[in-house]
Amino acid sequence: MDHHTKFTHIVVGAGSAGCVLAARIAENANFNVLLLEAGPECEGPNDPYGAQNIRRVPMKGQSEVFEDAIDWDVRVELPDDGAYMNVAQAKLVGGGSSINGGTALRNTVEDCMEWVKLGNHAWGWDSVEPVYAALENDRVKGTKEPHPLVRTKVSEAGRIQKAFIAGAIENGLPWTGDLNATGVEGCGASPVCRESNRRISVANTFIDPIRNKENFHLWTNSRVERILFHGRRATGVVVADHGEEIAASAEVILAAGAIFSPALLQRSGIGPTSVLKSLSIPVLQDLSVGANLADHPCVPVVARPKPGAYIDTDFSLQMQARWSSVSREGAIDLQMVCFSYLYAASPSSSSQLQQKPASSSQPQRSLGGTTSGHVAGIGCNLNKPTSPGSLRIQSRDPHVQPLIAPNYLTTANDRAAIRENVRFAYRIILSGAMQSVLSPPLGLTQEIVASDSLLDDWIRSQYSSTYHFTGTCRMATREKDGVVDQSGCVYGVQGLRVADASVIPTIPAANTMWTTVMFAERIGRCVRDRRPVNSYSEMTARL
């Protein structure tokens, strides 16, 4: 790699957003783009991390086999007696799309309505929907664009996945052939980014075709310490460890995700004055960086697979359901995901898992709750939480992770909605179809399910994260806690954007990867074309 090359644009983070951004910007032959990634490369069928096999998710708490080298393993504070959990966050080229379940769900119309109310008139559904269509190679919708979306036929699904669909239909959820249809509710096959059993990441779709372009450069294992400024204009970045300064003549664009993009802004003097002054960081711009942190809490209802119910060639994730809670008609705020394989090691038998602090009343938990070993069952996701969290750096040192406090399930509305979800999942997992392949649910009884207070206690002991952090650099007007405008430009400075999950104004009622890609696609095109994100008619004319 030539460290003397002059760049017009630096994109920080080669995850689900950064790969898309870099590819779009590099389409302008007048630009010279550098994409920086803190983690390693991951390419080819013989990659060392298991990232190509989509039958399982090679992340801690989901698989018996995982690699610390590609996981930030962030510590997340819980609102219960000083408890915490460790949450996987991808650290490799392709980001979460390289190792997650590959689910590509679109956000909802109601999500867009929320975004518009925050001052983002260019992000209504009429502007967003054609961007999804321009990304997807989806036989169900008849689109033939670059990124593949595949739905498993029920007849070809694993036994546990088939049983989930049968149990869901038995309990009143209608079957739908397209969970990405506008406003649809029901159960069906997850749209997944794969070809056969190969995970297709955004790196495969957007970076592989441009690796040899003269105006594109990818540097891995390059953690960024801070952003450089001349006055109020971003002029480059400082790479951690060896302190190399890299200049960008046009823009610096952060795509390090909803945890590390706000941390980088704060280390660079952009954020709440109180946080910056507490660490003796000169305040360049006072903004609500780190506020409005959101995540989808997940409550797993798990059981042991019966002999023969799961075989090693089965896919872990194939079927799911989306619907609206009683109190939020049309919001599609509840989701159930059937998983055939989750594996969490017992803390007592694995030094890789953090032990709970002495003050904590909660053991280490994962997407399988607190149960260890191989389990299967239903993940109950709350997709429109009303409990905003926060993030702030604890040190100027880029190697010290920020303090992450999502504030899970602290409102009455959230607790009522997640109870509704768990009770529904309990009925489904006790259906004849699911009991033919699973044991009775572990730790959850009819007595607990029947009592709000007992169920609240059980949920509090079991909930986990879906790894779907958003909102910490909110796209909104300044008066509504905005950090960036509709084109991702950071308020109060020049030459600096954010264009990843951190800018999503409110958390979407869907797995966040595909919404993140959609935001990166729109912002990447506007950078390429040197114009702001525009309205529906202008955007579609450029697609």
Buried (B, 14 or more C-beta within 10 A) or exposed (E): EEEEEEBBBBBBBBBBBBBBBBBBBBBBEEBBBBBBBBBBBBBEEEBEBBBBBBBBBBBBBBBEEBBEEBBBBBBBBBBBEBBBBBBBBBBBBBBBBBBBBBBBBBBBBBBBEBBBEBBBEBBBBBBBBBBBBBBBBBEBBEBEBBBBBBBBEBEEBBBBBBBBBBBBBBBEBEEBEBBBBEEBBBBBBBBBBBEEEBBBBBBBBBBEEBEEBEBBBBBBEBBBBBBBBEEEEBBBBBBBEEEEEBBBBBBBBBBBBBBBBBBBBBBBBBBBEEBBEEBEBEBBBBBBBBBBBBBBBBBBBBBBBBEEBBEEEBBBBBBBBBBBBEEBEEBBBBBBBBBBBBBBBEBEEEEEBEEBEEEBEBBBBBBBBBBBEBBBBBBBBBBBBBBBBBBBBEEBEBEEBBBBBBBBBBEEBBBBBBBBBBBBBBBBBBBEBBBBBBBEBBBBEEEBBEEEEEBBEBBBBBBBBBBBBBBBBBBBBEEBBBBBBBBBBBBBBBBBBBBBBBBBBBBBBBBBBBBBBBBBBBBBBBBBBEEBBBEBEEBBEEE
